[in-house]
Amino acid sequence: MVFYQVMRDVMVNALLNVQGLVKSFGALRASDDISLDVFPGEIHALIGPNGAGKTTAINQLSGEIQPDKGRIIFNGQDITRLSVDKRARLGLARSYQITSIFPDFTALDNVAMAVQSTHSLINPAMEILDQVELSHLASTVSGELAHGQQRQLELAMGLATHPKMLLLDEPMAGMGAEETRRMTDILLPLKNEISILLVEHDMDVIFALADRITVLVLGKPIATDTPENIRKNVQVRAAYLGDTAEI
């Protein structure tokens, strides 16, 4: 009886509730019964070795590919079969491993376009650039920004749509140590403001940001817990190249 009460509470209180996602590509099962939940204001990290199925999972949540089985509940609504744009209008935004900006537009123009997509005024674009520490580069053509700055700009474009939740797929990819530190400092204040599902290889970033962590191995979740407990989990340590691996 307690179990069913807990499950009801999760479905009621979680902003994102993922139930038994399965996705196969031929003989490869890239998602193998993935279930997880993300609560309002939570940063929930999705980690795993290379080939674990993290991006496939994100692609199903964003609507870019359809699961073979399972359900995705977002803000109380079943979005399993909704298109990417309909999910975005409900408040689910994502970033990509490869930076997705308009390189010939200025930083301000990029964010202003995202602001306009929500039928707001253009003026808030500068506030969002300031939030990601790019307001001093508002007039710079975005293709001339450093790689880390382009990733910050992409985050700004996501924030400009006023999402309830962000799906961030390796936001630190290709960054140096200083750029990574800056992005971490930008993401940290978003805790308790919007929910974030974060896919990231940098474990220092994960442990600095995440409230909870789900570990995928060969498409299947093997643990969901706090960073402290994940760090001590023997099964998780073994998944990272042996039981002496540092995570």
C-alpha angles and dihedrals in degrees: 000000000000090000093056091047090053091049091050090050091051093051092047098044104033116094089207121030117181116192123195102321114193124183126170131185104198107302092346115096101204094175116035112187097317114190124170141136134217120203129212111284093007127132104214116185125210111202139166144133120293110291093024092127100252097137091043088055092049091048090056092049092050092046099245091122130021122235119238090223138002139055136264116206116190121183090341095310128108104238097167094119100029121117124249093256094050091051089049091053089053089056105267112129131171143192127211138229087244114057111255111199137123100261096194093054125079120255090254092050091052093054093039089058090054091047091050090053087069092049092246128132121278093236095081089064091082091051090054092048088053090051090059093040096250103108091107088060097047093121095044117110102249094228087064094055120106116259094257091049090052089054089050089051091051089052089050090053090053093048091049090069089060094234125194088214138018125209105205115192108197098322090179095054111138094005128135123230096269093047090049091051091050093050091047090053090050094050097045096072090053089073111114090013101074134359118252131195103198127197109190139149097205103094093193088060092046094052092044094052114022125097090188135006132211116199120210123198119179090345095307127106111238099176143006117189147115118304091253093054093042090054090056097041109119094204091052093048090051090053090059099071097295140334093285093059117126115234 
